Amino acid sequence: ITDEMKTNLMRTAYNMIIYEALDFTVGLFDANGDTISIGLGLPMFIRGLSDAIKAKLAFYGHEGIEPGDILLTNDSYIMGSHLNHMIFTLPIYWQGEIVAFASSMAHWQDVGGVLGGVTRDIYSEGLQLPIVKIYKKGEQDRELTEIIRTNVRFPSLAMGDFRAQIAAIKTGEKRFLELLGRYGKETVADSIQHIYQQSERLARANVATIPDGVYEAESFMDDDGVSIGKHIEIKVRVIVRGEEMTIDLSEVSRQVGGYYNSGATAGRSAAEVAFKCVTSPLWLPINHGSFLPLTIDLPPGRVISATKPAATRWWMTIPMTVVDTIFKALAQAIPERVVAGHHADLCSAGTYGVHPRTGKFFFGMIGPGGGGWGAKHNSDGMNDVICLNDGDTHNGPVEASEAKSPLVIEELSLIQDSGGAGQFRGGLGLHRPIRTLVPAAFNTQTERTQCGPWGLFEGQEGVANRVYVRRADGSIVQPPNGKLVNCELGAGDVYVVDSGGGGGFGNPLQRPSEQVLADVCAGYISAESARRDYGVVVDGDPFELDEQGTAELRKKGA
């Protein structure tokens, strides 16, 4: 059912960020708001819908909701993310009783707010909708709809996405009612409980295979975009006792003055994503029972459990480094189930302005680029793959992006030597120069330009993310971090967002020399890196392996 909901939303949405990038999720939930199944687009949405439904139930109560009502909110501190995410929820009635909910969360391209990248509180970030009934007894509330329409820059696109989300949740309602009609309420309810119980048993069994202990790790973010150069500390502790795991996030940095905060749902989601990956990554559907062996310690007021009025525009960035850091902690206990560090950022950027030919306002939004993932105990990291927490997110097709915005994507290429060396090599990052055809303001909020993707078990660090502007006259603008805000670009200027590589896994000297040669021939690593990092001598044209030179060099490095 959730797959059909997901397909219908993709087919009817108006904005590329939904139908191409897949920045949305849909789901079915029981009468308490617990997850039955989600058609996941982004792993970081693993918790947002359930928490939002429970908040709506706390606000109205079952008795305050009627058939035909559709509940809406984009409250950042309820769902954990930014105001662009609209959550529609439809109660599903059977014989006069709420038996389930169908819900959808999707990213709207614009919800008002300041255009500049720097925000210091939630009020500057756009339209805030508390929990409201956008439909009452089946009738759309025209006044609330007009408030929404009036406060967005692209009302026709917003209303198209509005209708698409309504269609998705009505699909969920229709199919769930068909299920009840076919099997009966009791059988369906028993089946859902069975799924919860089975998922819990499987998760507990996998936690029990992890050695008991306390595992800790730390990392950091560049800064919050306001206090430039002041790192944001990420410290995690994982406690395993028998069949239960506690992920302690209480020592993650306090909420910050800039725009990298997120609500507590995002922090809990980060913990659940990591837990799911190490206990039951392939077991579907993702549901409430999968997380019953997990306890999350996350007090309010942290950068991933921020309270109002903290700015949350770039909410998604820090949680993915939290996931990476949890893996880093657990590497001590279960090296075969974790990965080395990855580039951990969307590496997205955008321009805006008024097109001189049409006189119309435009967004020159380029979808997220992939980067290098960390290597595992038995395989190299993946090249140019979207960051972990954004999962199914796609990059936008070059042709579609250029057709919708006055820009040219000059090149998409893997960055040689960006993956950390190791017995298993880290994945490679992406070089992406983009030329603007008209004057525009440029914004990017790229992180992790200073905390490179770490290696594990003697694996080396991958290259960090990088941002710069190359002017038409050849001069370079290089920020101290990965953030450029309202940077004025002239026609012909090029902005470049280079995503980082992934960390390596294991000692590079243990990588078979034939694989190193293959990497050099493919252009993944240079002959210099082969010699320096792997102790492998490759020369000639075409490249050939110098076996004697390699043996001597590796003997010296051993």
KOLPAMI-992832 format. One line per 8 residues: their letters; for each residue x, y, z of C-alpha. Coordinates in steps of 0.2 Angstrom, whole numbers, plus 2048, in hexadecimal, padded with zeros to 3 digits. Each point is the difference from the previous one (the first is absolute). Layout:
! KOLPAMI-992832
A) X,Y,Z | ...
//
This chain:
! KOLPAMI-992832
ITDEMKTN) 800,800,800 | 80E,80C,805 | 809,7FD,7EF | 7F0,805,7F7 | 7FE,80F,80A | 813,805,7FC | 7FD,7FD,7EE | 7F1,80B,7FF
LMRTAYNM) 808,80E,809 | 80F,7FF,7F4 | 7F5,800,7F1 | 7F5,80F,805 | 80D,80B,809 | 804,811,7F7 | 812,803,807 | 80F,7F6,7FA
IIYEALDF) 806,7FF,812 | 7F2,7F4,803 | 7FE,7F6,7F0 | 812,800,7FB | 80A,802,811 | 7F3,7F6,80A | 800,80B,80E | 7F1,7F9,809
TVGLFDAN) 7F8,7F2,809 | 7F0,7F8,802 | 7F9,7F3,80D | 7F3,7F7,809 | 7FE,801,813 | 7F5,7F7,80D | 7F3,809,80A | 80E,805,80D
GDTISIGL) 80B,808,7F2 | 80D,7F1,800 | 807,7FC,7F0 | 7F9,7F1,7F6 | 809,803,7F0 | 809,80F,7F8 | 804,802,7ED | 811,808,805
GLPMFIRG) 807,80D,7F5 | 80D,807,80C | 806,7F5,80F | 800,810,80B | 7ED,800,7FE | 7FF,7EF,809 | 7F9,809,80F | 7F8,810,7FB
LSDAIKAK) 7EF,7FA,7FA | 7FD,7F6,810 | 805,80E,80C | 7F5,80C,7F6 | 7F1,7F5,801 | 802,7FD,813 | 801,813,802 | 7F0,802,7F6
LAFYGHEG) 7F8,7F3,80B | 806,809,810 | 7F9,811,7F9 | 7EF,7FA,7FA | 7FD,7EF,809 | 7F7,7F2,7F6 | 7F0,809,805 | 805,810,7F8
IEPGDILL) 803,7F8,7EF | 7F1,7FC,7F4 | 7FE,7F7,7F0 | 807,80A,7F1 | 80C,80A,80B | 811,802,7F9 | 80D,807,80C | 80F,80A,7FB
TNDSYIMG) 80F,808,808 | 812,805,7FC | 806,803,812 | 813,7FD,800 | 800,7FB,812 | 7F3,7F3,7FE | 806,7F8,7F0 | 813,804,803
SHLNHMIF) 803,808,7EF | 7FE,810,7F7 | 7F0,80A,7FC | 801,7FA,7EE | 7F9,7EF,805 | 7ED,7FF,800 | 7F8,7F2,809 | 7EF,7FB,7FB
TLPIYWQG) 7F7,7F3,80B | 7EF,7F7,7FC | 7F7,7F6,80D | 7F9,7EF,7FA | 7F0,7FC,807 | 7F8,7EF,801 | 7EE,7FE,807 | 801,811,808
EIVAFASS) 811,7FD,808 | 812,806,7FC | 80A,7F1,7FC | 80F,807,7F7 | 807,810,7F8 | 807,803,7EE | 80D,80E,800 | 80C,808,7F4
MAHWQDVG) 80F,80C,802 | 807,809,7F1 | 80C,80E,7FD | 7F9,810,7F9 | 80C,80A,7F6 | 7FB,810,808 | 7F7,805,810 | 804,812,801
GVLGGVTR) 80E,807,80C | 80F,809,7FC | 80A,7FB,7F0 | 811,802,808 | 808,7F1,807 | 803,806,811 | 7F1,7FF,80D | 802,802,812
DIYSEGLQ) 7EE,7FB,806 | 7F1,7F7,7F9 | 7F6,80F,7FC | 80B,805,7F2 | 7FF,7EF,7F8 | 7EE,801,7F9 | 7EE,7FC,803 | 7FD,7F6,810
LPIVKIYK) 7F0,7F6,801 | 7FC,7F9,811 | 7F5,7F0,800 | 7F0,805,7F6 | 7F2,7F8,7F7 | 803,804,7EE | 7F0,7F5,7FC | 7F1,800,80C
KGEQDREL) 7F4,7F2,7FE | 805,7FE,7EE | 800,813,7FB | 810,809,7FC | 803,80F,80C | 801,80E,7F2 | 806,80D,80D | 80F,7F6,806
TEIIRTNV) 804,7FB,7EE | 800,812,7FB | 80C,804,80E | 80C,7F3,7FA | 7FE,805,7EE | 803,812,804 | 810,7FD,80A | 80A,7F6,7F3
RFPSLAMG) 809,806,7F1 | 7FA,7F3,7F4 | 7EE,7FD,804 | 7FB,7F6,7F1 | 80E,7F4,803 | 7FC,7FF,813 | 7EE,7FD,7FD | 805,7F2,7F4
DFRAQIAA) 80A,7F7,80D | 7F2,803,80C | 7F4,7F6,7F5 | 80D,7F3,7FD | 802,7FD,813 | 7ED,7FF,802 | 7FF,7F3,7F2 | 80E,7F6,808
IKTGEKRF) 7F7,7FF,811 | 7EF,7FC,7F8 | 808,7F2,7F7 | 806,7F9,811 | 7EF,802,807 | 7F7,7F7,7F1 | 80C,7F1,800 | 800,7FE,813
LELLGRYG) 7ED,800,800 | 801,7F3,7F3 | 80B,7F6,80B | 7F4,801,80E | 7F1,7FC,7F5 | 809,7F0,7FA | 807,7F9,810 | 7F7,809,80E
KETVADSI) 806,80C,80D | 805,7F3,80D | 80B,7F6,7F3 | 809,810,7FA | 803,806,812 | 807,7EF,805 | 80B,800,7F0 | 807,811,804
QHIYQQSE) 804,7FB,812 | 808,7F0,7F9 | 80B,80B,7F5 | 805,80B,80F | 804,7F0,80B | 80A,7F7,7F2 | 80A,810,7FC | 804,803,813
RLARANVA) 806,7ED,802 | 80B,802,7F1 | 808,810,805 | 803,7FA,812 | 808,7F0,7F9 | 80C,80B,7F6 | 804,80C,80F | 804,7F0,80A
TIPDGVYE) 80E,7FC,7F4 | 809,810,804 | 80C,7FF,80F | 7FA,809,80F | 809,810,804 | 801,813,7FF | 806,806,7EF | 804,813,7FD
AESFMDDD) 806,80B,7F2 | 800,812,7FB | 801,80B,7F1 | 7FC,812,7FC | 7F8,80C,7F3 | 808,80F,7F9 | 7F5,80E,808 | 7EE,806,801
GVSIGKHI) 801,80C,7F1 | 800,80F,80D | 80E,7FD,80C | 80D,7FC,7F2 | 80E,7F4,805 | 7F8,7FB,810 | 7FE,7ED,7FF | 7F0,7F7,805
EIKVRVIV) 805,7F0,80A | 7F8,7F0,7FD | 802,7F3,80E | 7F7,7EF,801 | 7FF,7F2,80C | 7F9,7EF,7FC | 7FC,7F4,80E | 7FC,7EE,7FC
RGEEMTID) 7F8,7F4,80D | 7FA,7EF,7FB | 7F1,803,7F3 | 7FF,813,803 | 80A,80F,7FA | 800,812,806 | 807,80E,7F5 | 805,80E,80B
LSEVSRQV) 800,811,7F7 | 800,80B,80F | 812,806,7FD | 7FC,807,7EE | 802,812,800 | 7F3,80C,806 | 7F5,808,7F3 | 809,80E,7F6
GGYYNSGA) 7FC,812,7FB | 801,7FB,7EE | 7F4,7F6,7F4 | 807,7EE,803 | 7F4,7FC,80E | 7F3,7F2,7FF | 7F2,7FB,80B | 801,7F0,80C
TAGRSAAE) 7F8,7F5,7F3 | 80F,802,7F4 | 80C,7FB,80E | 7F5,7F1,804 | 7FF,7FC,7EE | 813,800,7FE | 801,7F4,80E | 7F3,7F5,7F8
VAFKCVTS) 808,800,7EF | 811,7FA,808 | 7F7,7F3,80A | 7F6,7FA,7F1 | 810,7FE,7F6 | 809,7F6,80D | 7F2,7F5,805 | 7F3,7FD,7F1
PLWLPINH) 805,80A,7F1 | 7F6,7F6,7F3 | 7F1,7FB,80B | 7F0,808,7F9 | 7F4,808,804 | 809,80D,80B | 7F4,800,80F | 7FE,804,812
GSFLPLTI) 806,7EF,806 | 811,802,7F8 | 805,80D,80D | 7F9,7F9,810 | 811,7FA,806 | 807,811,7FE | 801,80E,80E | 805,812,7FA
DLPPGRVI) 807,80C,80D | 7FE,811,7F9 | 7FC,80F,80B | 7F8,810,7F9 | 80B,80E,7FA | 80D,7F7,7F7 | 803,804,7EE | 7F6,7F1,7FB
SATKPAAT) 7F2,803,80C | 7FF,813,7FF | 7F2,80A,807 | 7F7,80F,7FA | 805,80C,7F9 | 810,7F7,7F9 | 803,802,7EE | 7FE,7EF,7F7
RWWMTIPM) 802,804,7ED | 80E,7F4,7FE | 7FA,7F3,80C | 805,7F1,7F6 | 813,803,801 | 806,7FB,812 | 7F5,7F1,802 | 809,7F7,7F2
TVVDTIFK) 811,803,809 | 7F8,7F9,810 | 7FC,7F0,7F7 | 812,7FF,7F9 | 806,803,812 | 7F5,7F2,807 | 808,7F4,7F3 | 811,806,805
ALAQAIPE) 7FC,7FC,812 | 7F9,7EE,7FC | 80F,7FC,7F5 | 809,7FA,810 | 7F3,7F3,802 | 7F9,7FB,7EF | 80C,805,7F3 | 7F8,7F5,7F3
RVVAGHHA) 7EF,80A,801 | 806,812,7FF | 808,80C,7F3 | 80E,80C,801 | 7FB,813,7FF | 7F8,807,7F1 | 7FE,812,7F8 | 7F1,802,80B
DLCSAGTY) 7F8,810,7F7 | 7F3,803,7F2 | 80D,80B,7F8 | 7F2,80A,7F8 | 800,812,7FB | 7F4,80C,7F7 | 7FF,811,7F8 | 7F2,80C,7FF
GVHPRTGK) 7FC,810,7F7 | 7F5,809,7F3 | 803,7F9,7EE | 805,80F,7F5 | 7F6,7F9,7F1 | 7F0,7FB,808 | 800,80C,810 | 7FA,7F1,80A
FFFGMIGP) 808,7FB,811 | 809,7EF,7FF | 808,7F3,80B | 80F,7F8,7F8 | 7FF,7F0,80B | 80C,7F2,7FC | 7FB,7F0,809 | 80C,7F8,80C
GGGGWGAK) 810,7F8,7FA | 807,7F0,806 | 810,7FD,808 | 80C,7F2,806 | 7FA,7F3,80D | 80B,7F8,80C | 807,7EE,7FD | 7FA,7F1,809
HNSDGMND) 80A,7F1,807 | 7FD,7F7,7EF | 7FD,80D,7F3 | 805,811,7F9 | 7F6,80F,804 | 7F3,805,7F2 | 804,80F,7F5 | 7F5,80F,7FE
VICLNDGD) 7F1,7FA,80A | 7F4,80B,80A | 804,803,812 | 7FA,7F2,80C | 7F1,809,808 | 7F8,805,7F0 | 800,7EE,7F9 | 7F5,800,7F1
THNGPVEA) 802,812,7FB | 805,802,7EE | 80A,80D,7F7 | 7F7,80A,7F3 | 803,7FC,7EE | 80C,80C,7F8 | 7F4,804,7F2 | 7F1,803,80B
SEAKSPLV) 80A,80B,80C | 807,80A,7F1 | 7EF,802,7F8 | 7F8,807,810 | 80E,80C,806 | 80C,80C,7F7 | 810,7F5,802 | 80B,7F4,7F8
IEELSLIQ) 808,7F0,809 | 811,800,7F9 | 806,7F0,806 | 7FC,7F1,80C | 810,7F6,804 | 807,7F5,80D | 80E,808,80A | 810,7F6,7FF
DSGGAGQF) 808,7FB,811 | 7F1,807,80A | 7FC,7EF,808 | 80A,7FB,80F | 80E,7F3,7FD | 7FD,7EF,808 | 800,7ED,7FE | 7EE,805,7FA
RGGLGLHR) 801,812,7F8 | 7F3,80D,804 | 7F4,806,7F2 | 804,80F,7F5 | 7F8,811,801 | 7F8,80A,7F2 | 807,810,7F7 | 7F2,80B,7FA
PIRTLVPA) 803,811,7F9 | 7F0,80A,7FB | 800,810,7F6 | 7F3,80D,802 | 7F9,808,7F0 | 7F9,80F,808 | 804,80B,810 | 7FB,7F7,80F
AFNTQTER) 802,7FE,813 | 808,7F0,805 | 7FE,7F6,810 | 807,7F0,807 | 801,7F9,812 | 80C,7F2,7FD | 807,7F8,810 | 80E,7F4,805
TQCGPWGL) 80D,80A,7F6 | 80C,7FE,810 | 7FB,7EF,808 | 805,7F4,7F2 | 7F8,7EF,7FE | 80A,7F5,80C | 807,7EF,7FC | 7FF,7F1,80B
FEGQEGVA) 80D,7F3,805 | 80E,809,7F8 | 7F6,806,7F2 | 804,812,7FB | 7F5,80F,800 | 7F7,805,7F0 | 801,811,7F9 | 7F3,80D,808
NRVYVRRA) 7F3,809,7F6 | 805,811,7F8 | 7F7,80F,7F9 | 807,80F,7F5 | 7FB,80C,7F3 | 80A,802,7F0 | 7FC,811,7F8 | 800,803,7EE
DGSIVQPP) 810,80A,801 | 809,7F0,808 | 800,806,812 | 7FB,7F5,80E | 7F4,803,80F | 804,7F3,80E | 7F6,801,810 | 808,7FB,811
NGKLVNCE) 7F3,7F2,801 | 7F4,7F9,7F3 | 7F3,80E,802 | 7FD,80F,7F4 | 7F1,80B,803 | 7F9,80C,7F3 | 810,7FF,7F6 | 7FD,80B,7F1
LGAGDVYV) 804,7F7,7F0 | 801,808,7EF | 7FC,7F7,7EF | 80D,7F4,7FC | 806,7FD,812 | 801,7EE,806 | 7FD,7F9,811 | 807,7EF,805
VDSGGGGG) 7FB,7F4,80E | 80C,7F2,801 | 7F9,7F2,80B | 80C,7F6,80B | 806,7EE,7FF | 7FD,7F2,80C | 80C,7FA,80D | 80A,7F0,7FD
FGNPLQRP) 7FF,7F0,80A | 80F,7F6,805 | 813,802,7FC | 803,806,7EF | 80F,7F5,7FE | 7F5,7F1,801 | 7F6,805,7F0 | 805,7F4,7F2
SEQVLADV) 80C,809,7F4 | 7F5,7FA,7F1 | 7F2,80A,807 | 80A,80F,803 | 806,7FF,7EE | 7EE,7FE,7FA | 7FC,810,80A | 80E,80A,7F8
CAGYISAE) 7FA,7FA,7EE | 7EE,805,804 | 806,811,806 | 7FA,7FD,812 | 811,803,807 | 810,808,7F9 | 810,7F7,7FE | 807,80B,80E
SARRDYGV) 7F3,7FB,80C | 803,7ED,7FB | 812,802,805 | 7FE,80C,80F | 7F0,7F8,808 | 800,7EE,7FA | 812,7FC,7FE | 7FD,7FB,7EE
VVDGDPFE) 80B,806,7F1 | 7F6,803,7F0 | 808,807,7F1 | 801,800,7ED | 7F3,804,7F3 | 7F5,7F6,800 | 802,7FE,813 | 809,7F0,806
LDEQGTAE) 804,7F9,811 | 812,800,806 | 7FF,7F1,80A | 812,801,807 | 7FF,812,804 | 7F0,7FD,809 | 807,7F2,80A | 80E,80B,805
LRKKGA) 7F6,80F,804 | 7F3,7F6,80A | 80E,7F7,80A | 806,812,805 | 7EF,805,805 | 7FB,7F0,80A
//
